[in-house]
Amino acid sequence: MLHKNIVISALALACAAAFAPAHAAVTLIAKGSLPGDGSDLSGLTHTLENGVPANLLGGLGSGLAWAGGNTFVAIPDRGPNATTWNDFIDNTTSWVPRFDTLTLALSPVADGALPFTLTPQLTGTTLLHSRTALAYGPAVPPNNHKGFRYFSGRSDNFDGDTSSLSPMDARLDPEAIRVSRNGRHVYVSDEYGPYVYEFNRETGKRTRVFTLPEATFSVATKSALGADEIGSNTRGRVANKGMEGLAISPDGRTLFGFMQSPLTQDGGDGGRANRIVKIDIATGAVSQYAYDNFIPALNKAYNSSEILALNSHEFLVLERDGKGLGDNSVAVVKQVWKVDLAGAEDVSHLEGATALLAKAPAKTLFADLRAVMNAAGISDALIPAKLEGMAFGEDVVIDGVAKHTLYVANDNDFLAIAPGGLANPNQFYVFAFDDADLGGSVYEPQKFKQQD
């Protein structure tokens, strides 16, 4: 079904036909970037413990969400920690988690390597905070003031006497973001807890905590060192592999959180038996479904980076390796799979890989992004290692044929220059697909109140 279309001139349509004929496979139609050494609009002027500016514009593709029209929100993770300064806290800093508001404008071109240009523009930065007290441990963000207790990326900002699901811990590692139907809130998933939080979109104030089942997801022993946290727990989320993805149903009533790897009791990092967590926004009720990370053709399970709702029960899941630009290597696996939860059993009462995999619904390959990008002339060495953010956008019309758009963004780890010396900006890629590419599934665009 169609959403608001971008109107393309007759000249551009004719030129674009060669790039995206009717009912073609998924194609790359545009790419754009923001510099990796730029500044955001947070207004922060201090320097972090590792010497990096507190307003560095980086990691934008950790999470990406459509907000209607050509407006998107992007969320970095826990901040720059590639510079060694304190190994006892995994080199994390007092980075204040935030989200950035962007316009990602598509314009047709008559003659170019791709049929559209994509022009990203930063329009706002919103810092995430709590009005109530948070547990910081040894480091309080220097910009805290009355009524504004900012969250922090530091791994030691927690209360050691509570489980990892305590909402008063200041540490926050955001990995995904979605916009509410009325546009007033954003929902953010986090790896530390794992948590799912609601924030006021205008102010950045936390307004709600969605409570996950503690016996299943939390770790009892918290540590500032991820490796120690893994070694000290036999249940719960794996450190740095927590709630990586987040989807919202097209009607805005339901969230679907996605773990990056199986929980410890389900096989842990590298395992197959992952969990999707369904959250009813009105009631907070939670149910869980199994997902199989395994890719048969490669005979390996891959961690999952994002989940995106096609409709109320079908989803696109981004699975990838960590190879490519940013890793001084070449990309191998960047794939988007389709899964249908209709009829799937709630696995809240189950644990262990065998039990979960018996309930995991089948999945089908929607797009091999690496192959699509190769076909557009992007080599494996230039495909970002961490393609993580994924969102739908406005439909376009190419050669008289309506196409849906899928935006994918990278997490550049706040490194403007990647290992190996290559430029490593914040990159955005736009892919086009149509209903025929969905193999019988129906795409329902997210409904925003202002568009009703």
N, C-alpha and C positions, 0 to 999 in steps of 0.2 A: 504494500500500500504506500501511497505517496505522501511526502511531507512537503513543506514549502520548497519550491524549486529555485535554483539559480538559473536565470534566463541567460542563454548564450546566443550571441549573434550568429547570423547565418554563415558568415565567413568562418567564425570559430568552430561552428558545428561541422562544416565541411572538412576543416583541418583536423578536427578531433576524431573523425570517423576512423582514421587509420589506427588510432591508438585504442579505441574501445568500441568495436562493432557490437551490434545488438546481440545479447545473450552470450557474450564472451565470458571466459573465465575471469576470476578476480584479477584486476590490473592495477598497477600503480599509476595514478594520474597527477600527483603533485608531491612536492616535498619543500620544506622550508626549515629555517633554523633561527635561533637566538644565540648570541655569542656566549661561550662558556666562561668568559671572564667579565661579564656584565654585572650590573647591580640591579637588585630588585627595588621595589617601592615601599619597603618596610620603614624607611627612615632611620634605621639603626646605623650608628656611626662607629661603634666600638669594634675591637678586634677579638676574635675568639682565642681560646687558650693555645691553639696550634698556629696562631699568626694569620689565619685566614679572615678576611672581612666578614662581619656578621650579616652583611647584606648581599653576599655573593649570590648571583642568579645561577642556580644549578640544580641538577637532579629533577627537572620539571616532569619528566616522563615516568616518575615512580607511580603516579596515578593521574589519569586524565578523564574529565567528565564534560559532557555537553550540557550547556545551560540555555539552549535555544538560539536560533539565528546562527551567527558566526562567533558566538561567545562560548568560551570554554573555561573551566577551572583546572589547574594543574597543581599537584602537590609533591614537593620533594620529600625525601625520607628524613632520617634523624640528623642529617647534616654532614658536613665534610669531615671524614675521618681517615683519609688516605695519607695524611701527614703524620709521621710518628712523633708523638710527644708524651704519651702516657700509656704504656702497654697494659697497665692494670685496669684500665677502663676501656679497652679496645680502641684507644685513641679517639673516643667520642668527645664532644665538646658541649658547651652550654648553648648550642644552637637552639633558637626558638622555632619549633615547628610552625609552619605557615602554609597557606595556599595562595597561588597567584591567579589572577584573572587575566585572560588573554582574549584577543580577537584573532581568529585564524581565518583570514579572508582568501577565498579562492577567486582567481580571475582567469578566464580563458585566454590562451595565446594562439596566434595564428600559425606560428612556426617555432617549434621548440622541441627539446628532447622529450618533454612531457606536455600533455594538452592543457595543463593549468599551471599557474604559479600560485604558491601559497605564501602569504605574507603574515607572519606572526607579529603581534604587537602586544607588549605588556601594558595593561591598563590599571592594575592594582595588586597590592600585596596585603594579606590579612594575617596577623599573628594570632595564634591560638592560645587561649588563656582560660583560667577558672576564676570565678568570683570568690570561691571558698579556698581554704588553705590546702596546699599540696605538700607532699613529703619530698624534700629535695636531697636530704643527706648533706654532703659536704659542700655543695655548690649551688648557689641561688642565682638565677639570671640577673645580670646587673641592671636590666631595664624594668624590673618589677616595681610596681607602685600600688597605691591603695586601690583595691578592687581588681587589680590585674596581676594575678599570679600566673606567669607564663609557664607553659610546658617546656620541657627541655629534652634535647637529644642525648644527654649524658647517661651512660648505662648505669651509673651509681646513684641516680636520683630516685631512690625508692625507700620504703619502710621495710626493713628486714624482718619485721614481726608479722607481716601479713602475706597472703598468697599473691601470686602474680596478677590476679584479677582485681586487686584493690584499686578502685577508681581514684584514690587519693595519691597514688604514686605520680610523681611529676614527669617521669621519663615517658616519652612518647616517640614511637617510630612509625610515622604514618606511611602507608603503602598504597592506599587506594582512596578514591573520593567519588561521591555521587551527589547530585543536586536534587533537592526535594521538589515535588510537583509544584508547590506554590512559589518556588524560587527563593524562599526565605532562609532555608537551612542547607547545610551540607552534612553528609554522613561520611565519616572517616574510619577506616579500619587500621588497626595497629598491630605490630608484631610483638611488642614487649609483653603485653598482657596474656593472650590477645584480647583486644577490646574492639567494640564498635561504638563510636561516640557520635552525637549530634552537636553541631556548632551553629550559632547564628552566623549567617553568611555575611552580614554587614559588619558585625563587630568582632567576630572570632570567639565569642564567649561560648563555653561549653554549656549546653542546655539540657542534655539528656545522656544517660549511660544505658546502653542495652546490655543487660546481664547475660553472660554465657554460662553454660553449665560448668561449675567450678570443678567437679570431680573428673570431668572429661578433659578440659582444656588448660586449666591452670597448672603451674609448677609450684610445688611447695617451698622449694629452696631457690631463692633468687641470688644472683651474683652479678657483679659488674663485668665479669669475664664470661663471654658466651660459652667458651669451651668448658669452664668450670660449672656453669649452669647446666649444660648438657650432661656432664658427668655426675652431677649431684641428684638427678631426678630420673625416675623410672616411669613417670606419667606426664601427660600434658604436651604442650606445644614444644617443638624443638627451637632452641635459641636462634634468632635471626631467620626463622622459617615459619613465622606465625601467620596471622591473618593478612595475606598478601593481596587478595583480590576482593572486590566488592561490586555487586550488581544491584540495580534497582528495577523493579518491574515497570512496564510501561505506564501502568496506572498510578505509580508512585506509592503503592500500599505495602510493598514487601521488599526487604533487603535480602541479598544472598551473599554471605561472606565465604571466602574461599581460602583454605590454608595453603601455604606454599608447598609444604611437604606433609606426609603423614605424621600424625602424633606419635610420640615415643612408643606408646603401647600398641600402636597400629603398624609398627615397622620402622618409624623414624625416617630421617633424611635418606633419600635414595630409594625409599620403598614405593609401592604401587598404590596402597589403599589410603586415598586422601578423603577429606570430608568437605562437603558444602553445607553451610549453616543457613537455614532459612529463618528470617526474623520478621514477624508481623509488626509493622511500625506502630499501629494503634495500640496493641496489647502487650508487645514485647515477647510474645510467645515464640519459642524456639523449637525447630525440628531440624534433623540432620539427615544428609544423604551421602552415599558413598560415590566416589569418583575414582576411576582407574587411571593413574598417570602413565601407564605403560604404552609405548608406541611399538606395535608389533614389527613393523618393517625395520626398525632400528634395534629391536630386541633389548630395549632399555626403558626405564622409567625416568621421566624428566619432571623437574619441579614446575609448578604452575605459577604464572605471573599475574594473570588477570582473568576476570569473568565478566561477561556482558550479556544482558538479557535481550534475546530476540523477541520474545513474547513472555507470557506469564509462566511458561514451563520449559522453554528451550533456551539454551545458552551457548555462547561462544566462549571457549577457554583458550588462553594463550599459553602454550608450553614451549620452553626454550632451553638451550644450553647457555653457558656464560661466555661464549666464544665470539670473537669479532672485534670491532673497534672499541677500544677501552681495555682490552685484554691482551693486546699485542699478538693476536692470533687471527684465525679465520672462522667465520660463522659456519655452523653445521646445521643446527636445528632451531628454526623459528617457525612454529606451526600453530595454526588456529583450528581447534576441534569443536565439533558441535555435539551437544549432549541434551537429551530430553528427560526431564524428571517426572513427566506424567506417568503415573503408575508406579514410580519408584517407592520402595519401602523406607520408612523412617528407621534409621539405624542408631538412634540415640541410646538404645539399650544394649548395643553390641560393641565389642572391641576386638582388636586383633585383625591382621590382614586377611586371614582366611574367611572370617565371618563377614567382613565388610565387602570383600571382592565378590562374594556370592550375591550381594545385593546391588552391585554397581551396574547402572544401565549402560547399554552399548553406546559408543561414540563413533562419529564419522569425521573424516578430515574435511574441513571447509576450505582452508587455504594454506599452502606452503609459502609463507612470506619470503623466505630466502629465495626460492625459485622465482617468485614474482619480481623481486628486487633485482635478481640476476638478469632476468629478461629485460629489465629497464636499464641495464648497463651498470648496476651497482655491484661491485665485486664483493666477495666474501670478507675481505679485509676491511671494507668500509661499511659493512652492515653492523650497526651497534650491537655490542655484546649483550646489553641489557635493554632489549625492547620490553617495556613493562606496562605502559599506560595504553588503554584502548577505549575508544568511545565512538559512537555513531555521530553523524552530523547531518546537515541539510542534504536533501537529495539534489542531484544535478541532472541536467538533460544534455545528452551527448548524441549528436546525429539524430535528434528527434526521439531518442529513447531515454526513458527515465532510469537513472542509476542511483542506488543508495551509496552512501559513503561511510567508510570506516577509517578513523584516524588512529594512528599508532605513534607513540612517542617513546623516547629513550631516557633512561636514567644514566647520566654521564658521570655519576659519582663526584660531581663538583670539580672535575678535572678538565680544564680548558684544553690542555695538551695531554693526550693519552700516553701511556707507556709505549715507547717506540717512536714518539715524536710527532704523531699525527694530530691535527686539530680535532677537538672532541666537543663540538657545540651541543646545545639542547636542540634535538632534531624532531621534526614532525613529518609523518608520511601519511598521505591520503590514498586510500584504495577504493576502487569502484566495484560494485557488484550489483546484480539484479536478482529478481525473484527466482529466475531459473537456476541461479547458482546455489540456491538454498536447499535444493533437493527435496522439495515438497513442504518445507517449513515456511511459515508466514512471519515476515518481519513487521513488528508493530512499533513505530517510533515512540519514544518517551513523550508522555503528554504533560505539558506545562500549563499551568492555570491560565496564563496570559494568552495562550493559543486556543483555548476552548471556545 
